[in-house]
Amino acid sequence: MMFFSPLIRGCRASLTKRWHSSSHIRSGSIGGSPLPPDFTFYPSFFGVEEQCVLLKAALRKLDSMESSRFRRRRKEHLRASGAPSAGDPVQALFLPDELYDFQEGHFDGVIKHYREMHVSSWPDDMPDLHPLFEKLHGILPEQDIQTHILHLASNGEILPHVDNLEASGSWILGVSLGDQRILRLENPTAPTERFEIPLPSGSVYLQRDSIRYNFQHSILRKPDGRQRLSIMIRDRKA
């Protein structure tokens, strides 16, 4: 992971650009407002069933890395609770926060209350996964990639940072699953240049070049937040 820089807050609310996601795929604007340079956004790239498949696979990968104590607690909870209640089918796939081994802080202090792992392979007993990644690969700038999963707790957040130039390539793509959060992009040298973009479940964004290295980006915490998981894909640094 490449997350750096301290928390910076500075712009007035009136200077913040905020949009509501549409039901159509757009790459240049949301609701008529222009997106930042070098930023592409697909607000509804994956449908609900597709989101469930991706989230189940990602949670299975993360869960397999945890201690037997947490795995046992999750099994006991599922036996006792039965089928999930009606409601948001994507959010229902998450178990209560205390059943996951969330880390309080990243080594550089930027990510709070999270689980993460690098992924080199996906479950081979989930045939529905393959067409979803084929669909996703169709919008990647290139195919020499590395994949990472980041699971934020209900109170998790990512503080403003700029990616490490020496450790990352030129672009990063993020798939959002679960709770909608705000992605904030702000130029530290031009405080009035700030964007706030809602990331609904099923949305995909691609940041590259200038937006990656000239803007700090963060995922804001919500007082009534719920869990969210991101599948992050980067190009390999040459």
C-alpha positions, 0 to 999 in steps of 0.5 A: 500500500502507498498511503502518505501525508498528514490529515489536511482540512482547509477548504470551505464547504462552499468551495467543495464540489459534490455530486450524486451518482447517476444510474448511467456510466459516465466518464467525464462528468457527474450530474453535469459537473466536470470530473477532475483531470485524469479521473474516470468514474463509472457510478454503476459498473456492477449490478447488485448480483455482481457485487455480491459475487465479488464481495463474497470472493474478497471476504473469503480471501481475507477471512482465510488469512485470519486466526482460527479464533476469528474464524471460529467466532464467525462460524458460531455467529452464522449458526446462531443468527441464521439467514440474513434479514431482508434489506441491502443484500450487499451490506448483509454479507458483512458480519458485525465488526467485532467478528473481524480482526480489524487493525487500528492503524496502518504503519504510516498512520493513514488507514484506520480500522481496516483489513487488507491483503494482496491477491494473486489468485481468486477462488476457483470454485466461483465460476461467476467471478471470471466474467466479472473480472473480464468486464473489469479488465476491459477498462484497464489501461494495461494488463500487467497489474497487481491487485489488493483488497482493502476492507474498512470497518464501520468506523474506518477511514483513509486520511489524505495522502499522495501515493509514493512515486517510487513505489507505484505505477501511473494509475490505480482503479478502485471497485467499491463494495458496501457502504457509500463513502465520499472520495475527497480529492484536494490539491495541497498547493491550491486549497480551492481545488477540491472535489468530493465524489460519492462512491456507491457500491458497484461503482468503479473509478480510475485515477491516473497521472496528475490526479494521482500525484498532484492531489491528496485523496482520502476516504471520509469517515461517516458518523453512521458508517457501515463496512465497505470493501475496495478491490484496488488494481494498479499497474506494476511500476516499470 
